[in-house]
């Protein structure tokens, strides 16, 4: 077997049959689950899944406030996408944007009382859909393993030093 020369690309480690099957299932899941949640959310609550998640992440904070960069990270979205969503949510009276008191260059999103009411009213519908699509198909042991597996993968995806502190609160998201 020939050794790769200095600076050469390492050989590709192709997926075996089990890895390929798992990858294809995961690929389908990450493509179809958000669309299924979004369609249901729009039909039943009149907001998108991303709009709901934006408000839910704010609702998890004691002061219902997050810096925009932190909120973008919490919702796995770009600042540009978040900005467009916040504009729509502001028009509906669910969110306000303010300058940060801690950092003059930063801006915060604040969930209004109307936004909190929308999250509280929408949460049962969302949680019911998540339960029917995901958790009703799993055993208690599967749920523990799902959390462990996704956490290990997310640790490889998240930027260095990032540890989420959101979404672990009241179970609204």
TORBAPA-79316 format. One line per 10 residues: number of its first residue (from 1); for each residue x, y, z of C-alpha. Coordinates in steps of 0.5 Angstrom, whole numbers, plus 500, padded with zeros to 3 digits. Last residue first. Layout:
BEGIN
NUM = X Y Z  ...
//
This chain:
BEGIN
173 = 420 551 547  415 552 553  419 547 557  420 552 563  427 552 563  433 549 559  431 552 552  437 557 553  444 556 556  447 554 550
163 = 455 553 551  459 556 546  467 556 547  469 553 540  463 554 535  458 549 535  458 543 530  462 538 534  459 539 540  452 539 537
153 = 454 531 535  455 529 542  449 533 544  445 530 539  447 523 541  446 524 549  439 527 548  437 521 543  440 516 548  436 519 554
143 = 429 519 549  431 512 546  431 510 554  424 513 555  421 509 549  421 513 542  415 514 537  411 518 542  417 523 542  418 525 535
133 = 412 527 531  406 526 536  410 530 542  413 535 537  406 536 535  403 537 542  409 541 544  407 546 539  399 546 540  400 547 548
123 = 406 552 547  401 557 542  397 560 548  403 561 552  408 564 546  402 568 544  401 571 551  409 572 552  408 576 545  403 580 548
113 = 406 582 554  412 584 550  418 579 549  425 584 548  430 583 543  437 587 545  441 591 541  449 591 541  454 597 540  452 601 547
103 = 454 594 551  451 593 558  445 598 557  443 594 550  439 598 545  432 596 544  428 592 540  421 590 541  417 583 540  410 581 540
93 = 407 587 537  405 584 531  409 589 527  415 587 532  414 580 530  415 581 523  421 586 524  424 581 529  423 575 523  427 580 518
83 = 432 581 523  433 574 525  434 572 518  440 577 518  443 575 524  443 568 522  439 563 525  440 557 530  435 560 534  439 560 540
73 = 445 563 536  441 568 533  438 570 540  445 571 543  447 575 537  441 579 538  442 580 545  437 577 549  431 579 553  425 576 557
63 = 427 579 563  427 572 567  429 569 560  426 563 557  420 567 554  426 570 549  427 563 547  420 562 546  419 568 542  425 566 537
53 = 422 559 537  415 561 535  418 566 529  422 560 527  416 555 527  412 560 523  406 564 526  399 564 525  397 559 530  394 553 528
43 = 396 553 520  402 557 521  405 552 527  402 546 523  406 548 517  412 550 521  413 543 525  412 539 518  417 543 515  422 543 521
33 = 421 535 521  422 534 513  429 537 512  433 535 519  429 528 519  431 526 511  438 528 513  438 524 519  435 518 515  440 518 510
23 = 446 519 515  443 513 519  443 508 513  450 511 510  453 509 517  450 502 517  452 501 510  459 504 511  461 511 510  467 513 506
13 = 473 515 510  476 519 504  484 518 504  488 524 507  490 530 502  497 530 500  501 535 504  507 530 505  506 524 500  501 519 502
3 = 504 512 503  503 507 498  500 500 500
//
